[in-house]
Amino acid sequence: MQQLELSQDQLLNLMLEHYLKDLVLIGCTFQDQKVFENLIGYIERNEIKPLVSKTYPLKDIINAQKDFVSKKYVGKLVLLP
């Protein structure tokens, strides 16, 4: 299997291309337990946060689904209870 070296911009462009075409990329990565513990620590300390594009009350789930299907947003769409 050939291994490619990509810059961060090239990788982001490739990911965006897959996302906009609604392609699925399946893979598996195994990390040491310490990596997982560090990730949880970042989340608990609010050092990393998801990018929220828009929030919807649960009653607007139909509009949320329409926006999701449109692929015209950057970040996460969040349903609120």
C-alpha positions as CSV (number, residue, x, y, z in Angstrom):
1,M,0.0,0.0,0.0
2,Q,1.3,3.4,-0.9
3,Q,1.6,6.0,1.8
4,L,1.0,9.7,0.9
5,E,2.5,12.7,2.6
6,L,-0.1,15.6,2.7
7,S,0.1,19.1,4.0
8,Q,-2.6,20.2,6.5
9,D,-4.2,22.2,3.7
10,Q,-4.2,19.3,1.3
11,L,-5.7,17.0,4.0
12,L,-8.4,19.5,4.8
13,N,-9.3,19.9,1.1
14,L,-9.4,16.2,0.7
15,M,-11.7,15.8,3.7
16,L,-13.9,18.6,2.5
17,E,-14.2,17.0,-0.9
18,H,-15.3,13.7,0.7
19,Y,-17.7,15.5,2.9
20,L,-19.4,17.6,0.2
21,K,-19.8,14.5,-2.0
22,D,-21.2,12.7,1.0
23,L,-18.6,10.0,0.6
24,V,-17.7,7.6,3.4
25,L,-14.2,7.0,4.5
26,I,-13.8,4.0,6.8
27,G,-10.7,3.4,8.8
28,C,-9.4,2.4,12.2
29,T,-6.7,3.9,14.4
30,F,-5.4,2.5,17.6
31,Q,-3.8,4.7,20.2
32,D,-2.3,4.0,23.6
33,Q,-4.6,4.5,26.6
34,K,-2.6,7.6,27.5
35,V,-3.7,9.3,24.2
36,F,-7.4,8.6,25.1
37,E,-6.8,9.9,28.6
38,N,-5.2,13.1,27.2
39,L,-8.2,13.6,24.9
40,I,-10.7,13.3,27.7
41,G,-8.6,15.8,29.7
42,Y,-8.7,18.4,26.9
43,I,-12.5,18.0,26.7
44,E,-12.9,18.3,30.4
45,R,-10.7,21.4,30.6
46,N,-12.6,23.0,27.6
47,E,-9.3,23.1,25.7
48,I,-11.0,21.6,22.6
49,K,-14.6,22.2,21.6
50,P,-16.7,21.2,18.6
51,L,-17.6,23.9,16.2
52,V,-21.4,24.4,16.5
53,S,-22.9,25.8,13.3
54,K,-26.5,26.0,14.6
55,T,-28.8,24.8,17.3
56,Y,-32.4,23.7,17.0
57,P,-35.1,23.0,19.6
58,L,-36.2,19.3,19.3
59,K,-39.5,20.4,17.8
60,D,-37.6,21.8,14.8
61,I,-36.0,18.4,13.9
62,I,-37.4,18.6,10.4
63,N,-35.6,21.8,9.7
64,A,-32.4,20.5,11.3
65,Q,-32.6,17.4,9.0
66,K,-33.1,19.6,5.9
67,D,-30.1,21.7,6.8
68,F,-28.1,18.6,7.4
69,V,-28.9,17.2,4.0
70,S,-28.2,20.5,2.3
71,K,-24.5,20.3,3.4
72,K,-24.4,24.1,3.4
73,Y,-22.9,24.5,6.9
74,V,-19.6,24.3,8.7
75,G,-19.6,22.6,12.1
76,K,-22.1,20.6,14.0
77,L,-25.9,20.9,14.0
78,V,-27.2,20.4,17.5
79,L,-30.7,19.4,18.7
80,L,-31.7,20.7,22.1
81,P,-34.2,18.9,24.3
